[in-house]
Amino acid sequence: MKGLSRRLGFGLFLAAVSARSAWAQKAMTWQEIRDKFEAANPSLRAGQIGVDESRAQEITAFLRPNPNFTLATDGTQIAPYKGVWQPFTGTQFSPNLSYLHERQHKRELRLESAQKATGIAISGQADLHRTLLFTLRMAFIQTLQEKAIFDLAKENLSYYDHLLDVNSERYKAGAIAQVDLDRLELQRVQYESDLQTAEVNLRTAKIQLLALLNDRTPVGQFDITGPYDFSTQIASLEEVRQMALDTRPDLKAAVEAIDKAQTDHKLAVANGSTDPTFSAWYTYNPSFNNPFAHQTVGANVSIPLRIFDRNQGEKKRTELDIDRNEKLMEATRAQVFSDVDSAYATVNSTVILLQLYKGRYLQQASRIRDTIAFSYEHGAASLLDFLNAQADYRSVQVNYLNLVASYLNAASQLNLAAGREVIP
């Protein structure tokens, strides 16, 4: 009777899970998750707007100085002259047009500096994409891990229920004592607890993944799919290092920052040069006795004397900024090697352990569990041996699944360090 109620309860649980799954959407692959993330993530979209803002600054940098227009009047009559008041008869008009001429290619250098700032912004956006994609990949792997553990918990509970049914029949036949059957049934709580914990962890992992996707899909209608395994095929360390040097956007941004600093120094030197202002005007003066001087034109050149301010401070600052960015580039390069070497070592270490588990420990744990269970059913093993064998099998299986997750996380870390996919 106990076995029947137990199977009925487990069957109802599976039916509920199946009912929820029936309403679930099609399981999304990693590529589908990635495409949706790149299209919907607000941080990425905000970063792209920042790149567009930098491009808009290029327009401002290349603008020419605006000309100045001045209109001056004088000689307007404000009191009657000999009883006659004609205020505009003797008014003098003089429109003036002036323009600042920038020398030493200042405008071109401003544009070049702005374009290089845009290049740095593009590299920064690529680096943001790289780090956010790593976060997304970790959440995806976490969800796959919890799915695998959930499936294992269901399998273990089903297997244990089968053993309980067998031992219930043995109890009825008088082969085992009541206390042994009670201890076996009491042990089932652990498997039920594992299943409930796995379900909660799976839902939590899905919630975190949905948050990164900025998706409001109910958790019960969201699912993913993908390979949950490891590969022993890894590129050599030198190859991965070279990939990182060629690809890492943060290193590229550091190199671009040096180039921009050099351009900014050229601009600071150019800004220390003298820019003349050219002016021209036309004057109408009806008060002149000379009839040929009523309408005149004139021109002027204004040249600032750069005696004290020759932009010395900016010249020195930009010169120092070149050296500062060179040091930052060296630090970034060292960090690239550190990231690659650490991630590569972690991947190799995890692969070694996984090969041991897959080649030996999983089969041994399964073989020991089945052998001890058979022996216990035939009175050749103790209850303690039976329970220990079940616990060891569960522990080895969970450890293996966690190791696979560690490998996938380490592979993602290596991809992050290299700036591209080294291990798919």
C-alpha positions in Angstrom: 0.0 0.0 0.0 2.8 2.4 0.9 4.6 1.6 -2.4 1.3 2.3 -4.4 0.8 5.7 -2.7 4.4 6.5 -3.2 4.3 5.7 -6.9 1.0 7.6 -7.2 2.5 10.7 -5.6 5.6 10.6 -7.8 3.3 10.0 -10.8 1.3 13.1 -10.0 4.4 15.1 -9.6 5.7 14.0 -13.0 2.3 14.7 -14.5 2.4 18.2 -13.1 5.9 18.7 -14.6 4.7 17.4 -17.9 1.7 19.7 -17.9 3.9 22.7 -17.4 6.2 21.5 -20.1 3.3 21.1 -22.5 2.7 24.9 -22.3 6.4 25.7 -22.6 7.8 27.4 -25.7 10.3 25.7 -28.0 13.6 25.3 -26.2 16.0 28.0 -27.3 19.6 27.2 -28.4 22.6 29.2 -27.4 22.7 31.0 -30.7 19.0 32.0 -30.3 19.6 33.2 -26.8 22.6 35.2 -28.0 20.8 36.8 -30.9 17.9 37.8 -28.6 20.3 39.2 -26.1 22.2 41.3 -28.6 18.9 42.7 -29.9 17.2 43.5 -26.6 19.8 44.1 -23.9 19.5 47.7 -22.7 23.1 48.1 -21.7 24.3 47.1 -25.2 21.8 49.4 -26.8 22.9 52.3 -24.6 26.5 51.6 -25.4 25.7 51.8 -29.2 24.1 55.2 -28.6 27.3 56.3 -27.0 29.2 55.4 -30.2 26.7 57.4 -32.3 27.2 60.3 -29.9 31.0 60.1 -30.5 30.4 60.1 -34.3 28.2 63.3 -33.9 31.2 65.0 -32.1 33.2 64.5 -35.3 30.8 66.9 -37.0 31.4 69.5 -34.3 35.2 69.0 -34.5 35.4 69.7 -38.2 33.3 72.9 -38.2 34.9 76.1 -39.4 34.8 79.2 -37.2 31.7 81.4 -37.8 32.3 84.8 -39.5 31.3 87.9 -37.5 29.0 90.6 -39.0 28.9 94.0 -37.4 26.8 97.0 -38.5 27.7 100.4 -37.1 26.0 103.8 -37.5 27.0 107.3 -36.5 26.2 110.9 -37.3 22.4 110.7 -36.8 20.9 114.1 -36.1 19.4 114.5 -32.7 18.5 118.2 -32.7 17.2 120.6 -35.5 19.9 122.4 -37.5 18.9 125.9 -38.4 15.3 125.1 -37.7 15.4 121.9 -39.9 15.3 118.5 -38.3 16.3 115.7 -40.8 17.8 113.0 -38.5 18.9 110.4 -41.1 20.2 112.9 -43.7 23.8 112.7 -42.3 23.7 109.2 -40.8 26.9 107.1 -41.5 26.5 103.4 -42.1 29.4 100.9 -41.8 28.8 97.1 -42.1 31.8 95.0 -41.1 32.6 91.3 -41.8 35.5 89.5 -40.0 36.7 85.9 -40.1 39.2 84.0 -37.9 41.6 82.0 -40.0 42.9 78.8 -38.3 46.4 77.9 -39.2 48.6 74.7 -38.7 45.7 72.4 -39.7 43.8 72.8 -36.4 40.5 71.8 -37.9 41.9 68.7 -39.5 43.6 67.7 -36.3 40.4 68.2 -34.3 38.6 65.9 -36.7 41.4 63.3 -36.5 41.3 63.4 -32.7 37.4 63.0 -32.7 37.6 60.1 -35.2 40.1 58.4 -33.0 37.9 59.0 -30.0 35.1 57.2 -32.0 37.5 54.3 -32.6 38.1 54.0 -28.9 34.3 54.2 -28.3 33.8 51.4 -30.8 36.4 49.2 -29.1 34.9 50.0 -25.7 31.5 48.9 -27.0 33.1 45.7 -28.3 34.6 45.1 -24.9 31.2 45.7 -23.2 29.7 43.2 -25.6 32.5 40.7 -24.7 32.0 41.0 -21.0 28.2 41.0 -21.1 28.2 38.0 -23.5 30.4 36.2 -20.9 27.9 36.9 -18.2 25.1 35.6 -20.5 27.1 32.5 -21.3 27.6 31.8 -17.6 23.9 32.1 -16.9 23.1 29.8 -19.9 25.6 27.2 -18.5 24.1 27.5 -15.0 20.7 26.8 -16.5 22.0 23.8 -18.4 23.7 22.5 -15.2 20.5 22.8 -13.1 18.5 21.0 -15.9 21.0 18.2 -15.8 20.9 17.9 -12.0 17.1 18.0 -12.1 17.0 15.2 -14.6 19.5 13.2 -12.5 17.4 13.8 -9.4 14.3 12.4 -11.2 16.2 9.4 -12.4 17.6 8.7 -8.9 14.2 9.0 -7.3 12.7 6.6 -9.9 15.5 4.1 -9.5 15.2 4.2 -5.7 11.4 3.8 -5.9 12.0 0.6 -7.9 14.3 -0.7 -5.2 11.8 0.1 -2.5 9.2 -1.9 -4.4 11.5 -4.9 -4.6 12.4 -4.6 -0.9 8.7 -4.3 0.0 8.1 -7.6 -1.6 11.1 -9.0 0.3 9.6 -7.7 3.6 6.3 -9.4 2.8 8.2 -12.6 2.1 10.0 -12.2 5.5 13.5 -11.7 3.9 14.1 -8.4 5.8 12.9 -6.9 9.0 10.4 -4.0 9.4 13.1 -1.7 10.7 15.2 -2.2 7.5 12.2 -1.4 5.4 11.5 1.7 7.5 15.1 2.9 7.1 14.9 2.4 3.4 11.7 4.4 3.1 13.1 7.1 5.4 16.1 7.4 3.0 13.7 8.3 0.2 13.3 11.7 1.8 16.8 12.6 0.7 15.9 11.9 -2.9 12.7 13.9 -2.7 14.6 16.8 -1.2 17.2 16.6 -4.0 14.4 16.8 -6.6 12.7 19.8 -5.0 16.0 21.6 -4.5 16.9 21.0 -8.1 13.6 22.3 -9.4 14.0 25.5 -7.3 17.5 26.0 -8.5 16.4 25.5 -12.2 13.7 28.1 -11.8 16.2 30.5 -10.3 18.7 30.0 -13.1 16.0 30.6 -15.7 14.9 33.8 -13.9 18.5 35.2 -14.0 18.8 34.3 -17.7 15.5 36.0 -18.5 16.6 39.1 -16.7 19.7 39.4 -18.9 17.5 39.0 -22.0 15.1 41.7 -20.7 12.4 39.1 -21.3 9.1 38.9 -19.3 8.2 35.4 -20.4 6.8 33.3 -17.5 9.5 30.9 -16.2 7.3 27.9 -16.8 7.1 28.8 -20.5 10.8 29.3 -21.0 13.3 26.6 -21.7 16.8 26.2 -23.3 18.7 23.4 -24.9 22.3 22.7 -25.7 25.1 20.2 -25.3 26.2 19.6 -21.8 29.6 17.8 -22.3 33.3 18.6 -22.7 35.9 18.4 -25.4 39.6 17.5 -25.2 40.4 19.4 -28.3 42.0 22.7 -27.3 44.3 25.0 -29.2 47.8 25.5 -27.9 48.6 28.2 -25.4 50.7 30.2 -27.8 47.8 30.2 -30.4 45.3 31.4 -27.8 47.8 34.1 -26.7 48.1 35.3 -30.2 44.3 35.3 -30.7 44.0 37.5 -27.6 46.6 39.9 -28.8 44.9 40.2 -32.2 41.3 40.3 -30.9 41.0 41.7 -27.4 39.0 45.0 -27.8 40.3 46.4 -24.5 43.9 46.0 -25.8 42.9 47.5 -29.1 41.4 50.5 -27.2 44.6 50.9 -25.2 46.6 51.1 -28.5 44.1 53.5 -30.0 44.4 55.7 -26.9 48.2 56.1 -27.6 47.5 57.1 -31.2 44.8 59.6 -30.1 47.2 61.1 -27.4 49.8 61.7 -30.1 47.2 63.5 -32.3 46.1 65.5 -29.3 49.7 66.6 -28.7 49.9 67.7 -32.4 46.7 69.7 -31.9 48.1 71.3 -28.7 51.2 72.4 -30.6 49.0 73.8 -33.4 46.8 75.6 -30.9 49.9 77.4 -29.7 50.3 79.1 -33.1 48.9 82.5 -34.1 45.6 82.7 -35.9 45.0 86.0 -37.7 41.5 87.6 -38.0 40.7 89.2 -41.4 38.2 92.0 -41.5 36.6 94.0 -44.3 34.0 96.8 -44.3 32.1 99.2 -46.4 31.3 102.7 -45.2 28.7 105.2 -46.4 29.3 108.7 -45.0 27.2 111.5 -46.5 28.9 114.1 -44.3 32.2 114.1 -46.2 32.9 117.2 -48.3 34.8 115.0 -50.8 32.1 113.6 -53.1 34.4 110.6 -53.8 34.6 109.7 -50.1 30.9 109.2 -49.5 31.3 105.4 -50.1 34.5 103.7 -49.0 35.8 100.2 -48.3 38.5 99.1 -45.9 40.4 96.0 -44.7 42.1 94.9 -41.6 44.3 92.1 -40.3 44.5 91.4 -36.5 47.3 89.2 -35.4 47.5 88.2 -31.7 50.9 88.4 -30.1 51.5 85.0 -28.5 54.1 86.4 -26.1 52.9 84.8 -22.8 50.3 82.2 -23.7 51.6 79.8 -26.3 49.5 76.9 -25.0 52.5 75.6 -23.0 50.4 73.8 -20.4 48.4 71.7 -22.9 51.6 70.9 -24.9 53.1 69.5 -21.7 50.0 67.7 -20.6 49.4 66.0 -23.9 53.1 65.0 -24.1 52.8 63.4 -20.7 49.5 61.8 -21.7 51.3 59.9 -24.5 53.6 58.3 -21.9 50.7 57.6 -19.5 48.7 55.7 -22.2 51.8 53.7 -23.2 52.1 52.5 -19.6 48.4 51.7 -19.5 48.8 49.7 -22.8 51.6 47.7 -21.2 49.5 47.0 -18.2 46.6 45.9 -20.4 48.9 43.6 -22.4 50.2 42.0 -19.2 46.6 41.5 -18.0 45.7 39.8 -21.3 48.5 37.2 -20.9 47.5 36.7 -17.2 43.8 36.1 -18.2 44.7 33.7 -21.0 47.2 31.7 -18.9 44.9 31.4 -15.9 41.8 30.3 -18.0 43.9 27.9 -20.0 45.3 26.2 -16.9 41.8 25.9 -15.5 40.4 24.3 -18.6 43.3 21.8 -18.8 42.9 20.8 -15.1 39.2 20.4 -15.5 39.5 18.2 -18.6 41.9 15.9 -16.8 39.4 15.3 -14.0 36.5 14.9 -16.4 38.4 12.2 -18.4 39.0 10.3 -15.1 35.3 10.5 -14.2 34.1 9.6 -17.7 36.6 6.8 -18.2 36.5 5.3 -14.8 34.6 6.7 -11.9 31.1 6.9 -13.4 31.2 3.3 -14.5 32.7 2.2 -11.2 30.0 4.0 -9.2 27.2 2.5 -11.3 28.7 -0.9 -11.1 29.1 -0.8 -7.4 25.6 0.5 -6.9 24.0 -2.2 -9.0 26.2 -5.0 -7.4 25.5 -3.9 -3.8 21.8 -3.6 -4.6 21.7 -7.1 -6.1 23.8 -8.4 -3.1 21.5 -6.8 -0.6 18.4 -8.1 -2.3 19.9 -11.6 -2.0 21.1 -11.2 1.6 24.8 -11.0 0.7 25.3 -7.3 1.8 24.3 -5.2 4.8 21.7 -2.4 4.8 24.6 0.0 5.5 26.5 -1.1 2.5 23.4 -0.7 0.4 22.8 2.9 1.6 26.4 3.9 1.2 26.5 2.6 -2.3 23.4 4.6 -3.2 24.9 7.8 -1.6 28.3 7.2 -3.4 26.6 6.9 -6.8 24.6 10.0 -6.2 27.7 11.9 -5.1 29.8 10.8 -8.1 27.0 11.7 -10.6 26.5 15.2 -9.1 30.3 15.8 -8.9 30.5 14.9 -12.6 27.7 17.2 -13.6 29.3 20.0 -11.6 32.7 19.3 -13.2 31.1 19.6 -16.7 29.7 23.0 -15.6 33.2 24.0 -14.3 34.6 23.0 -17.7 32.0 25.0 -19.6 32.6 28.0 -17.3 36.3 27.7 -17.8 35.9 27.5 -21.5 33.8 30.7 -21.4 36.5 32.3 -19.3 39.1 31.3 -22.0 36.8 32.7 -24.7 36.5 35.9 -22.7 40.3 36.1 -22.2 40.9 35.5 -25.9 38.3 37.9 -27.1 36.7 35.3 -29.4 35.4 31.7 -29.3 38.3 29.4 -28.8 36.1 26.6 -27.5 32.5 26.7 -28.9 
